[in-house]
Amino acid sequence: MTDISWIDQLPKDSQKLLLGEVRAKLAQRRLESYVPYPKQLEFHEAGSTSRERLLMAANQVGKTAAAAAETAMHLTGRYPDWWRGKRFHQPTQFGVASETGLLTRDGVQRMLFGTPASDLGTGMIPKDAIVEVVRSKFGPADLYEMARIRHGGGGDVQAGESVVYLRSYDQGRARVQAMTLTGFWLDEEPPFDYYMEALTRTNVALGPVYLTFTPLKGMSEVVKRFLIDQVRGTAVISMGIEDAAHFSPEARQSIIDSYPLHERQARAYGKPIMGSGLVFPVERSLIEYQTFAIPQHWPRICGLDFGFDHPTAAVWIAMDRDTDTLYVYDHYRVRQGLVPIHAAALRARGSWIPVSWPADGLNDTAVGPQLAGQYRDQGIPMLPEHAQFPQQTDRASETAKSRVSVEAGLSEMLTRMMTGRFKVAAHLNDWWEEFGLYHRKDGRVVKVLDDLMSATRYAMMSERFAQTPPAQNTKAALSRPFNWRAG
């Protein structure tokens, strides 16, 4: 190890000067010191298999820094040893853009290059890789039009020059229409037509297009492409404030509390704002609980939503009869699986737990006759009738339809949430994803990405049939078949 004790022998002024020089050199090598958080790493690695990526993240958690670091790697060819994302071995041509010229300069450009006046080279692109920057004739002062970046110079990376073009959405599609690019980074949510134009510019190379933004515009066309349509080749990574280690728990809570309730899901957790259209306009903290050992005497039930062209989903609920509180403690959601596969997942969580199911389980479908019967054949304790509320003998006007009413079920769930009698485990990410997106349009519930919500409703409607393990306090009871009976 090099002996640097001699530094202490220097005069104080010389020490300060030397320290300043060291800091200046380190500031010009930010890319080398970039260490991603797990969610940022997931975003990078998704690039190896998905052409289109969305890092949908909370404010100030590092989404722009992550995309700037990746863009700098693609431009320079300088990939760290831990890199498992997409990799280029030759010079590239990238487009980068944000909402306005001002936001492009103060966000994307600053993260890539540093500040123009005196700190060029203190962004993610190392100073020794910047060959030339050209200032734009459009937009605010000091906005760059393009830059030439030295690429490669070692190993199997081809030496040469990459080019990055800086644009903004308010300039319109025409400013990118003539380009043929290797990849495109869009920071802040773009209009859908601008996004499709950016994607088109990379069609020749089939290069990566990635977005980084906080979803303040709700279920926009861009968000829908990733979350609802799930177009082949797309990937979405959600990153909340809890995924950013640079916030202390106290600071994190203070930041969350500072956001208006209607913006909190987006700004703190990276979930799209649905506004007044939310089916469950309830703050997450009111129904969230940290996992604990469920008492053996609490009865349990499972709700199952059959999947055809959408996922099959199941939700498990435990009940505290003393307080009349439901605890969602586990879930399952898989697309395009066969009944035996789903049945195995249900059995693994307790083959004695009764399963509530919807009326369409009696229909013949593309995957076979009467799905409820197929699950019974697999040893699943399906309830003898589909999910429905108990009959109210004092209501002469009650109909079969009212006992399976979706709105009645949603109303009961919301009432429980508002009165503290409905809780959901904090780690059930898929459930929380659907919860944040479950909304109405023109007063009607939007039936997309609602599989776990439906399964939860079925379980709640049949809570009277919940059962405790047949032999309490034995591990064998958790996997032993059990014949249900109404509780």
Secondary structure, DSSP 8 states (H G I E B T S, - for coil): ----GGGGGS-HHHHHHHHHHHHHHHHTTGGGG----HHHHHHHHHTTT-SEEEEEE-TTSSHHHHHHHHHHHHHH----TT--S---SS--EEEEEESSHHHIIIIIIHHHH--TTT-TT-SSS-GGGEEEEEE-SSSSTT-EEEEEEEE--STT---EEEEEEEEEGGG-GGGTTT---SEEEEES---HHHHHHHHHHTTTTT--EEEEE--TT-S-HHHHHHHTS--TTEEEEEE-GGG-TTS-HHHHHHHHHHS-HHHHHHHHH-----GGGBSS---HHHHEE------TTS-EEEEEE--SSS-EEEEEEEEETTTTEEEEEEEEEESS--HHHHHHHHHHTTTTS-EE--GGGGS-BTTBS-HHHHHHHTT--B-SS-S-----TT-TT--HHHHT-HHHHHHHHHHHHHTT-EEEETT-HHHHHHHHH-BEETTEE--SS-HHHHHHHHHHHTGGG-B--SSTT-GGGGTS-------
